């Protein structure tokens, strides 16, 4: 398939992701479509803006479909040090949670978020390796350790347990009125 029209190409991206049995890298999608990886990244951004639930994982892109409203999800505000980052994430995944994303409320730029999709200890280790290697830094560093996570689990009871464990560790932070409804 050549570059063709953007609309047709984006439709094809959704079809390819829907049929995929595992995450697909931007490079793999680019080869499939006969375009550059950057074009794929831009198309994915446009698809997300139009409502497609495409998630970027450490292994590639995944299309999530179905009634996501039936999956228990919670937004938690947390605060901790860089040294506690691994403990926070491990706590969540060990209790059956998935850390979908991280968000910070920057006073100048507003809400900044990044998909994480951390589901298990292996994902935690990969994430921490990327941070400790110096490739990048966690968003929480721009807000003195305060950040939000959107977390999902199989049941509301599991989310309650995760939130209680985070509170016990001293990681939960107060949500201010202007942060309600994020």
C-alpha positions as CSV (number, residue, x, y, z in Angstrom):
1,X,0.0,0.0,0.0
2,X,1.4,3.4,-0.9
3,X,1.0,6.5,1.1
4,X,-2.4,7.2,-0.6
5,X,-5.0,9.3,1.2
6,X,-4.6,9.9,4.9
7,X,-8.1,8.8,5.6
8,X,-7.7,5.5,3.8
9,X,-4.3,4.9,5.4
10,X,-5.7,5.6,8.9
11,X,-8.6,3.2,8.2
12,X,-6.0,0.6,7.2
13,X,-4.0,1.2,10.5
14,X,-7.1,0.4,12.5
15,X,-7.8,-2.7,10.4
16,X,-4.2,-4.0,10.8
17,X,-4.2,-3.3,14.6
18,X,-7.6,-5.0,15.0
19,X,-6.3,-8.2,13.2
20,X,-3.0,-8.2,15.1
21,X,-2.5,-10.9,17.7
22,X,0.2,-8.9,19.5
23,X,1.4,-5.3,19.7
24,X,2.8,-3.8,16.5
25,X,5.7,-1.4,16.4
26,X,5.5,1.8,14.5
27,X,8.2,0.5,12.1
28,X,6.1,-2.7,11.4
29,X,3.1,-0.5,10.6
30,X,5.2,1.7,8.4
31,X,6.5,-1.2,6.4
32,X,2.9,-2.6,6.1
33,X,1.6,0.8,4.8
34,X,4.7,1.8,2.7
35,X,5.2,5.0,4.6
36,X,7.6,6.4,7.2
37,X,7.4,5.6,10.9
38,X,6.8,9.3,11.5
39,X,3.7,9.3,9.3
40,X,2.4,6.3,11.3
41,X,3.0,8.2,14.6
42,X,1.1,11.2,13.2
43,X,-1.7,9.0,12.0
44,X,-2.0,7.3,15.4
45,X,-2.2,10.8,17.0
46,X,-5.0,11.7,14.7
47,X,-6.8,8.4,15.2
48,X,-6.6,8.9,19.0
49,X,-7.9,12.5,18.6
50,X,-10.9,11.0,16.7
51,X,-11.6,8.6,19.5
52,X,-9.8,5.4,18.6
53,X,-8.5,3.7,21.7
54,X,-5.0,3.0,20.5
55,X,-2.5,2.4,23.2
56,X,1.3,2.7,22.8
57,X,3.0,0.0,24.9
58,X,6.7,-0.8,25.2
59,X,6.2,-3.5,22.6
60,X,4.1,-1.6,20.1
61,X,0.6,-0.3,19.4
62,X,-2.5,-2.0,20.5
63,X,-6.1,-1.3,19.6
64,X,-8.5,-1.7,22.6
65,X,-12.0,-2.2,21.6
66,X,-15.3,-3.1,23.3
67,X,-17.1,-1.5,26.2
68,X,-14.3,0.0,28.2
69,X,-16.9,1.6,30.6
70,X,-17.4,-1.9,32.1
71,X,-13.8,-2.1,33.2
72,X,-13.4,-0.6,36.7
73,X,-11.0,2.3,36.4
74,X,-9.9,4.9,39.0
75,X,-7.8,8.0,38.9
76,X,-5.5,8.3,41.9
77,X,-3.2,11.2,42.9
78,X,0.1,10.2,44.4
79,X,3.2,11.7,45.7
80,X,6.6,10.0,46.3
81,X,10.3,10.2,45.6
82,X,12.1,8.7,42.6
83,X,13.5,6.0,44.9
84,X,9.9,4.9,45.7
85,X,8.8,4.8,42.1
86,X,9.4,1.1,41.7
87,X,7.6,0.3,45.0
88,X,4.6,2.3,43.9
89,X,4.2,0.6,40.6
90,X,4.9,-2.9,42.0
91,X,2.3,-2.4,44.7
92,X,-0.3,-1.7,42.0
93,X,0.5,-4.6,39.7
94,X,1.0,-7.1,42.5
95,X,-2.6,-6.3,43.6
96,X,-4.0,-7.0,40.1
97,X,-4.0,-3.4,38.8
98,X,-2.8,-2.0,35.5
99,X,-1.3,1.5,35.4
100,X,-2.8,2.9,32.2
101,X,-1.0,6.3,32.3
102,X,0.7,9.0,34.2
103,X,-0.5,12.6,34.3
104,X,0.9,15.8,35.9
105,X,-0.9,19.0,36.3
106,X,1.8,21.5,35.2
107,X,1.1,25.1,36.2
108,X,2.2,26.5,32.8
109,X,1.5,23.7,30.3
110,X,-1.6,22.3,32.0
111,X,-2.4,18.6,32.0
112,X,0.4,16.4,30.5
113,X,-0.1,12.7,30.2
114,X,1.7,9.7,28.9
115,X,0.5,6.1,28.3
116,X,2.3,3.5,30.5
117,X,0.2,0.3,30.3
118,X,2.2,-1.3,33.1
119,X,0.6,-4.7,33.9
120,X,3.2,-6.7,35.7
121,X,6.6,-6.7,37.3
122,X,8.3,-7.2,34.0
123,X,6.7,-4.0,32.7
124,X,7.8,-2.3,35.9
125,X,11.3,-3.4,35.4
126,X,11.3,-2.2,31.7
127,X,10.0,1.1,32.7
128,X,12.5,1.6,35.5
129,X,15.3,0.5,33.2
130,X,14.4,3.3,30.8
131,X,14.3,5.8,33.6
132,X,17.5,4.7,35.3
133,X,19.4,4.5,32.0
134,X,19.1,8.2,31.6
135,X,17.0,8.0,28.4
136,X,14.4,10.1,30.1
137,X,12.9,11.2,33.4
138,X,9.5,10.6,35.0
139,X,6.9,13.3,34.5
140,X,6.6,13.5,38.3
141,X,9.9,15.3,38.4
142,X,8.3,18.5,36.9
143,X,5.7,18.6,39.7
144,X,7.9,17.8,42.8
145,X,6.7,14.2,42.9
146,X,3.0,14.8,42.6
147,X,1.2,13.0,39.8
148,X,-1.9,11.0,38.8
149,X,-2.3,7.5,37.6
150,X,-5.4,6.1,35.8
151,X,-5.5,2.5,37.1
152,X,-7.7,-0.4,36.0
153,X,-8.4,-3.7,37.7
154,X,-10.9,-6.6,37.3
155,X,-13.1,-5.3,40.2
156,X,-13.9,-2.2,42.2
157,X,-12.8,-4.2,45.3
158,X,-9.4,-4.7,43.7
159,X,-9.1,-0.9,43.1
160,X,-10.2,-0.3,46.7
161,X,-7.4,-2.7,47.9
162,X,-4.8,-0.9,45.6
163,X,-5.9,2.5,46.9
164,X,-5.7,1.3,50.5
165,X,-2.2,-0.1,49.9
166,X,-1.0,3.1,48.4
167,X,-2.4,5.0,51.4
168,X,-0.7,2.7,53.8
169,X,2.6,3.4,52.1
170,X,2.0,7.1,52.3
171,X,1.7,7.6,48.5
172,X,-1.8,8.9,48.2
173,X,-2.1,12.7,47.9
174,X,-5.0,15.0,48.5
175,X,-7.0,15.9,45.4
176,X,-7.7,19.6,45.4
177,X,-11.1,21.0,44.2
178,X,-9.6,22.3,40.9
179,X,-8.3,18.8,40.2
180,X,-11.7,17.1,40.5
181,X,-13.1,15.7,37.3
182,X,-9.8,15.1,35.6
